[in-house]
């Protein structure tokens, strides 16, 4: 009881220093949490991928197409429930800065395979009937202020020309994490145009999406599909949607690893600051420690006193940081919605934030404790200032 | 008269541990600051060095990269006949019609897939890129399924090393040589005979045409003519410009990321400096009183403490820059979004980054030391002397 009271009194002896340290730790913990969440988001696309969907693409690499004639052959593979296909269109809206995904897909089957794109029945019907129609996600529509009925022109980078689409519907994601910055249009429209301009590029698709009956069938089906086209002009590579997305993620992994390292670095920075604060505190109180020792307090008591103080400071800072994480996440979600459609902090991250704060407290207490414990009473009392 | 500078310096020295801790806190921030700038710089340097100013890249209109582009044979012949194209010593134009595609290769460590640029070249291609030297093995024989790999591909990708084989386009390709392209993007490419490649990939069109200008100033005339020619659907860029565009988005991303991170992190370091400087002032109340009693002005006290804080910041800055300079030994490889392919590049330290980092650390020191210095300068002489 006495020790706790002593620790509390000690905490507030230098109010300014106490407040500064707590704020510093809070900022660091907050930054750590947000960075961790950011890294998590990078992988979230893969985590939310369905395990009953497979992606088939050209085995050489994504830039090579597959003939559309594979469609019926793949459909015949046992275990295949549904199949759709499409092309990455790579269109640019006005300027290259306005980047969003746009695909030419076979709309009927594609929308069936992706039930997470929720489209009002009327809009869906309009889209399916209009060959030059397109649908976009809610978030994309609000970014550019598009309304149903608008004409959207994309400049093709892979398929040259100006492509005009009539906006027929705006879909919402079934979940918060569903990608909504996306434009979909009819593959037929693309194909017909290409057939006229560059006939050799017609009747080719960039990828097939295969729906399997059960997730357990995925390995069998992908093996069956790839074996079927082995040694053909366009060999295929079939993998689960998750593996496909992870392939993308892993290509830019170096940057994510760097961010992860940096997120721990911020903790290291604040650890140094906290350790410094505690070292200064201990230096100022060396005389007191000697007095306490003279009075018969053991090293354990001193350690409790010092660790109690440093842990109290950092845990307070940690809690403040955790508390600030929520409003920060909400702010990012509303202000930076363009980049981070959703920014939810996981419980694991919050726990790690607190753990980091605790580690900072413990580590910063080590040196002062060692000083207090090893100093000889006479030396401590002799010391001035 | 001002207080001697050595006063500030010695004060830091007396409190070595505290000084070191505070400076290393700032040093870490400066490290992050410098490292991200170096990364963006390294990326840009690699891609800019890849191009040479007198080379021109001709791509299909609106294609942002060679991979997206396609130039028909007929159009390629038209470009070849332009008068701006330099003629080599053998009387042939210094012009290469190349094929650039991506293949999916697995890395040696971790088996992770990445998109690697594979370039179909002819004999002139090598003359157009003076940076490239054959390091091991030999050049591929024309008309055979042989390739040479860039040093960074040979090291990091399965099947990329000398004597190994790669399988794509229904054929096995033997790696007969490894070339060194310095710190250019070509180090992350695989080269082979263009005609063989076109057959293997079933491509009837070239991706890009690269040629040397006869006269460097002829570029504008050339560009205007071919872009206005109704028979051609191509656009021309200087090679340097082309590769700079390729690095733009990624370098910008790295810079913004670095800036946001360092601003947040610097809050922590500034707080550390403030605490240190407040403690420095608090411990020296009597000393400050004495200085004032000796006749030093408030202004001198203020500047002495600010100087101490600036020195502290500078120490941190030097620690950070010193640490960051070791990052130059590290090579990072990641996907460049603009070209959708793997690119290896290193951290690059420039004089600009050094002084920006040092300035940044000094500013941090100043912000941290300003309030404590003001407090020191405002002390009342009598009260300060009485304090124990």
Interface residues (C-beta under 8 A of the other chain):
Chain A: X16 X17 X20 X21 X23 X24 X27 X28 X31 X35 X59 X60 X61 X62 X63 X64 X90 X96 X155 X156 X157 X158 X160 X200 X231 X233 X235 X237 X247 X250 X251 X252 X253 X254 X255 X258 X259 X262 X265 X266 X268 X269 X270 X272 X273 X275 X276 X277 X279 X280 X284 X385
Chain B: X17 X18 X21 X22 X24 X25 X28 X29 X31 X32 X39 X60 X61 X62 X63 X64 X67 X68 X101 X102 X103 X104 X112 X113 X114 X115 X168 X169 X170 X201 X202 X204 X233 X254 X257 X261 X264 X265 X267 X268 X269 X271 X272 X274 X275 X276 X278 X279 X283 X332 X333 X334 X335 X337 X340 X342
